[in-house]
Amino acid sequence: MSHQIIKDLSTRYTVKKYDTAKRISPEDITVIKEAIRLSASSINSQPWKFILVESDEGKQRLHDTFANKHQFNQLHAKEASHTLLLAYDPKFTKEKFSKRVDAEVSSGHLPADMRDSFMGAYAFAEMNTDENGYNGSWTKAQVYLALGNIMHTLARLGIASTPMEGVDPELIGEKFQQELDGHICEVALAMGYQNADDDWNYGLPKARLAIEEIIEVV
């Protein structure tokens, strides 16, 4: 299939080795940041925070979070051009949602006289909130909507990536406590350019089930 979207998705893969000499341009970083901001979420809740690790100091902190486990991903902390930490709010309150609704009004997307009725959409969060105010399972799901959006954006830009659930939330929480501000990071995305000579995963054919096995048309 010749469609550009299919070309993007057919050529992207999970990088195993990055070229440390190649950096993502500031222009592309600007596009990536805006793509992150435009990611979809249930009821436009945006219950997340993203930490973009690009400095040597930040990379060292990220490298140190692999001290106890998932060392197979540790090399990406310093070798990738950038790494994005995707974090969710474990206690997304109605007050926090109110800030999103205010943005709906100020942007012109939501008429001001509909503000109060739109606040009722918080019921989706309430259905997933326990007696302690925890709704992290629901807010974490929103983070994965953003992850998919960003991965496709990178593919469109010709930038390689490595999604990593193999991270240590506890140590990330310690090393990036100030930036996370109570959010929890359980997935990260390394970004940059592959070292084609040393990456065993580069150039291999896609291994996916047939369309007929996964999609039912009714």
C-alpha positions in Angstrom: 0.0 0.0 0.0 1.4 3.4 -1.0 -0.5 5.7 1.4 1.9 7.8 3.4 0.3 6.8 6.8 1.0 3.2 6.0 4.6 4.0 4.9 5.1 5.8 8.2 3.8 2.8 10.2 5.6 0.2 8.1 9.0 1.8 8.5 8.9 2.7 12.3 10.2 0.1 14.7 11.5 -0.2 18.2 15.1 1.0 18.2 17.6 -1.1 20.1 20.7 1.1 19.5 20.8 4.9 19.0 23.4 7.0 17.2 24.7 9.2 20.0 26.0 11.8 17.5 22.6 12.7 16.0 20.2 15.0 17.8 16.6 15.9 17.1 16.5 19.5 15.7 14.9 22.3 17.7 12.3 22.7 14.9 11.3 19.0 15.2 11.2 19.3 19.0 8.8 22.2 18.6 6.5 20.0 16.5 6.7 17.1 18.9 5.8 19.3 21.9 2.8 20.7 20.0 1.7 17.1 19.1 2.0 16.1 22.7 -0.2 19.1 23.7 -2.8 18.2 21.0 -3.2 14.6 22.2 -6.7 13.3 22.8 -8.0 12.2 26.2 -11.4 11.2 27.6 -13.6 14.2 28.3 -10.5 16.3 27.4 -9.3 15.6 30.9 -5.5 15.8 30.1 -4.7 14.1 33.4 -1.0 14.0 32.6 2.4 15.6 32.7 5.3 15.1 30.3 9.0 15.4 31.2 11.3 15.9 28.2 14.8 14.8 29.1 17.4 16.4 26.9 20.3 17.8 29.0 23.3 15.8 30.1 22.2 16.3 33.7 18.7 15.0 33.0 20.0 12.0 31.1 22.3 11.1 34.0 19.3 11.3 36.4 17.3 9.1 34.1 20.3 6.7 33.7 20.4 6.4 37.5 16.8 5.3 37.7 17.8 2.0 36.1 19.9 1.0 39.1 17.6 -1.7 40.4 15.9 -3.1 37.3 15.3 -3.0 33.6 19.0 -2.4 32.8 18.3 -3.5 29.2 16.8 -0.1 28.7 19.4 1.9 30.6 21.6 2.6 27.5 18.8 4.6 25.9 18.9 7.1 28.8 22.2 8.5 27.5 22.4 7.4 23.9 19.0 8.6 22.6 18.7 12.2 21.6 15.8 12.8 24.0 13.5 10.7 26.2 10.0 11.6 27.1 8.6 10.6 30.5 4.8 10.2 30.3 3.2 10.5 33.7 -0.4 10.3 34.9 -2.2 12.0 37.8 -3.3 9.3 40.3 -5.9 11.6 41.9 -7.5 13.6 39.2 -10.1 15.8 41.0 -13.1 17.7 39.9 -11.3 20.9 40.7 -8.5 19.9 38.3 -11.1 19.1 35.6 -12.6 22.5 36.2 -9.4 24.1 34.9 -9.8 22.1 31.7 -13.3 23.2 31.3 -12.3 26.8 31.7 -9.8 26.3 28.9 -12.7 24.9 26.8 -14.6 28.2 27.3 -11.7 30.6 26.9 -10.7 28.9 23.6 -14.1 29.4 22.2 -14.7 25.6 21.9 -17.4 25.6 24.6 -20.0 28.3 25.0 -19.8 29.9 28.4 -23.5 29.1 29.2 -22.7 25.4 28.7 -19.9 25.4 31.2 -21.8 24.0 34.2 -23.5 21.3 32.1 -20.1 20.2 30.7 -18.8 19.8 34.2 -21.1 16.8 34.4 -18.7 14.9 32.2 -16.5 14.5 35.3 -18.9 11.5 36.0 -16.6 9.5 33.7 -13.7 10.1 36.2 -16.0 9.5 39.2 -16.9 6.1 37.9 -13.3 5.1 38.0 -12.4 6.8 41.4 -12.2 4.7 44.6 -13.0 5.7 48.1 -9.5 7.1 48.5 -9.8 9.4 45.5 -7.5 7.2 43.4 -8.4 7.0 39.7 -4.9 6.2 38.3 -6.1 3.2 36.2 -8.3 5.6 34.2 -5.8 8.5 34.0 -3.0 6.1 33.0 -5.1 4.9 30.1 -5.2 8.5 28.8 -1.4 8.6 28.8 -1.4 5.7 26.3 -3.6 7.7 23.9 -0.8 10.4 23.9 1.9 7.8 23.5 0.4 6.4 20.3 -0.1 9.9 19.0 3.5 10.9 19.7 4.9 7.7 18.2 3.1 8.3 14.9 4.2 11.9 14.9 7.8 10.8 15.3 7.4 8.3 12.4 6.0 11.1 10.2 9.1 13.2 11.1 11.5 10.3 10.3 12.6 10.1 14.0 13.1 6.7 15.6 11.7 5.7 19.0 11.6 3.1 21.7 8.5 2.8 23.9 9.6 1.6 27.4 7.4 0.1 30.1 10.6 -1.3 31.4 11.2 1.7 33.7 11.3 2.0 37.5 8.4 4.3 38.7 9.7 4.5 42.2 13.2 5.7 41.2 11.8 8.0 38.5 9.5 9.4 41.2 12.5 10.1 43.4 14.9 11.5 40.7 12.3 13.6 39.0 10.1 14.4 42.1 10.0 18.2 41.5 9.1 17.9 37.8 6.5 15.2 38.3 4.7 17.1 41.0 2.7 14.1 42.2 2.3 12.4 38.9 3.5 8.8 38.3 5.6 7.7 35.4 5.3 4.1 34.3 6.2 4.4 30.7 8.8 6.4 28.7 9.7 7.0 25.1 13.3 7.2 23.9 13.6 9.3 20.7 16.4 9.9 18.2 18.1 8.2 15.3 19.1 4.6 15.1 22.6 3.3 14.8 21.8 1.1 11.8 25.1 -0.7 12.0 24.7 -1.9 15.6 20.9 -2.2 15.8 19.9 -5.8 15.3 16.2 -4.8 14.9 16.8 -2.4 12.1 15.5 -3.2 8.6 13.7 -6.4 9.6 10.3 -7.1 8.1 7.1 -6.3 10.1 5.7 -9.3 12.0 2.0 -8.6 12.4 -1.1 -10.9 12.3 -3.2 -10.8 9.1 -6.0 -8.2 9.0 -8.6 -11.0 8.8 -7.4 -12.4 12.1 -7.8 -9.2 14.1 -10.5 -7.2 12.4 -14.1 -8.3 12.1 -16.4 -6.3 9.8 -20.0 -6.6 10.7 
